[in-house]
């Protein structure tokens, strides 16, 4: 008396084919193996951090990341923050059990920089919470990997973009109008040639003394 009745055992329905397909697609998008083939349900999240150099037949690197000048300039102005960010992301990518991580709260310009740089890591980032506690949350994707080289390495050795070569326009000299002498003159851009017709000598006969 006074004891609560034992609740009946509830059986959960089997997942539908549509739910299974959705879960498989989600696992593929995130690069996670299905739970049926994983020994540890919390593993399988590590991503490459040391990409081997790939060169063509002429010795040119094929997988070098090209950063825009605006991002490099921004990186040079916040080098300390950049080094901390790269250290955290490299550790995050090596962690086989972490699918996501959160960064500390930061201002809007720093968040913008993080979002732009994360594109070169193929990492999904999103901001949460109102100011002043707004932070960036990072999620690994299937193609997530560390870029080669890191932005900090490029920013240290960057000497500015090479300006395009300017081809000077040379104005052709002109001949003053007073130097032109009618239709028989041929004017060139550098010299003036006067065309003359060859004269036929006159035939002179001696006078008669008569």
C-alpha positions in Angstrom: 0.0 0.0 0.0 1.2 3.5 -0.9 3.6 2.0 -3.6 3.4 3.5 -7.1 2.5 1.0 -9.8 5.3 -0.1 -12.1 5.0 1.7 -15.4 4.5 -0.6 -18.4 7.4 -1.2 -20.7 7.1 1.1 -23.7 8.4 -0.3 -27.0 9.9 2.3 -29.4 8.9 1.9 -33.1 11.5 0.9 -35.6 13.0 3.9 -37.5 11.5 4.3 -41.0 13.6 4.0 -44.2 13.4 7.8 -44.6 14.9 8.3 -41.1 17.7 5.8 -41.8 18.5 7.5 -45.1 18.6 10.9 -43.5 21.0 9.7 -40.8 23.2 8.1 -43.4 23.3 11.3 -45.4 24.1 13.3 -42.3 26.9 11.0 -41.3 28.4 11.2 -44.8 28.2 15.0 -44.8 30.0 15.1 -41.4 32.5 12.4 -42.3 31.4 10.1 -39.6 31.2 6.3 -40.0 27.9 4.7 -39.1 27.7 3.5 -35.5 27.4 -0.1 -36.7 31.0 -0.1 -38.0 32.6 2.1 -35.4 34.2 0.4 -32.4 33.9 3.6 -30.4 30.7 5.6 -30.9 32.5 8.8 -30.0 35.5 8.4 -32.3 36.1 9.2 -36.0 36.4 13.0 -35.9 40.1 13.6 -36.5 41.0 15.5 -39.6 44.4 16.0 -41.4 46.7 18.6 -40.1 49.9 17.9 -42.1 49.1 17.9 -45.9 52.0 16.5 -47.9 53.4 18.8 -50.6 52.3 18.0 -54.1 54.3 19.2 -57.1 54.0 19.1 -60.8 56.7 18.0 -63.3 58.2 21.5 -63.2 58.5 21.5 -59.4 55.6 23.9 -58.8 53.5 23.3 -55.7 49.9 22.3 -56.6 48.3 22.5 -53.2 49.6 25.8 -51.9 46.8 27.9 -50.3 46.5 31.4 -51.9 45.2 33.9 -49.3 43.8 37.3 -50.4 45.9 40.4 -49.5 43.2 41.8 -47.3 43.2 38.7 -45.1 47.0 38.7 -44.9 47.0 42.4 -43.9 44.4 41.7 -41.2 46.5 38.7 -40.0 49.6 40.8 -39.6 47.7 43.2 -37.4 46.4 40.4 -35.1 49.3 38.0 -35.1 49.0 37.0 -31.4 45.3 36.1 -31.8 46.0 34.3 -35.0 48.7 32.1 -33.5 46.3 31.1 -30.6 43.6 30.4 -33.1 45.7 28.1 -35.3 47.0 26.3 -32.2 43.5 25.6 -31.0 42.3 24.5 -34.4 45.2 22.2 -35.0 44.6 20.6 -31.6 40.8 20.4 -32.4 41.5 18.6 -35.8 43.7 16.1 -34.1 41.1 15.3 -31.5 39.3 12.1 -32.7 36.4 12.5 -30.3 35.5 16.2 -30.8 33.0 17.1 -33.5 32.9 20.8 -32.6 34.4 23.4 -30.4 33.6 26.9 -29.2 35.9 29.9 -29.2 36.0 32.6 -26.5 33.8 35.7 -26.9 35.2 38.2 -29.3 34.3 41.5 -31.0 32.7 41.7 -34.4 35.9 42.4 -36.5 37.6 39.4 -34.9 34.6 37.2 -35.6 34.7 38.3 -39.2 38.3 37.4 -39.4 37.7 34.0 -37.9 34.8 33.2 -40.3 36.9 34.2 -43.3 39.9 32.2 -42.2 37.8 29.1 -41.4 36.8 28.9 -45.1 40.4 27.9 -45.8 40.1 25.1 -43.3 36.8 23.9 -44.8 35.3 24.3 -41.4 31.7 25.4 -40.6 31.6 28.4 -38.2 28.6 30.2 -36.7 28.2 33.0 -34.2 25.9 32.6 -31.1 24.7 34.8 -28.2 24.3 38.6 -28.0 27.1 41.0 -27.3 29.4 41.1 -25.3 29.3 37.3 -25.0 28.9 36.6 -28.7 31.3 33.8 -29.7 32.1 31.5 -32.7 31.2 27.8 -32.7 33.3 25.6 -35.0 32.1 22.3 -36.5 34.2 19.8 -38.5 33.1 18.7 -41.9 34.2 15.8 -44.1 36.6 17.9 -46.0 38.0 19.8 -43.0 41.8 20.0 -43.0 44.6 22.4 -42.1 45.7 24.6 -45.0 49.2 24.6 -46.4 50.9 26.9 -45.5 49.2 28.4 -42.5 48.2 32.0 -42.6 50.6 33.0 -39.9 53.5 31.6 -42.0 52.4 33.7 -45.0 51.9 36.8 -43.0 55.4 36.7 -41.5 57.1 36.7 -44.9 54.6 38.8 -46.9 56.2 41.8 -48.5 53.1 43.2 -50.2 51.5 42.5 -53.5 53.4 43.2 -56.7 51.9 46.1 -58.5 51.1 45.6 -62.2 53.5 46.8 -64.8 52.6 50.2 -66.2 53.4 50.6 -69.9 54.2 54.2 -70.7 52.4 55.6 -73.7 54.8 57.4 -76.0 53.1 60.2 -77.9 54.2 60.3 -81.5 55.7 63.7 -82.5 53.7 65.9 -84.8 55.0 68.0 -87.7 54.0 71.7 -87.5 51.7 72.9 -90.2 54.2 75.5 -91.4 56.6 72.8 -92.4 54.2 71.3 -94.9 54.5 72.5 -98.4 51.4 71.6 -100.4 50.4 68.3 -101.9 54.0 67.3 -102.8 54.9 66.9 -99.1 54.8 63.4 -97.5 54.7 63.7 -93.6 56.0 61.0 -91.4 55.8 60.7 -87.6 59.5 61.4 -87.3 60.8 63.0 -90.5 59.5 65.1 -93.4 60.2 64.0 -96.9 59.9 66.4 -99.9 58.9 64.7 -103.1 60.4 66.2 -106.2 59.9 65.2 -109.8 62.9 64.5 -112.0 63.3 67.3 -114.6 64.0 66.6 -118.2 67.0 68.8 -119.4 66.2 71.3 -122.2 67.6 70.6 -125.6 69.5 73.7 -126.6 70.5 74.1 -130.2 73.1 76.6 -131.4 71.9 79.8 -133.0 72.2 80.3 -136.7 74.7 83.0 -137.6 72.8 83.9 -140.8 
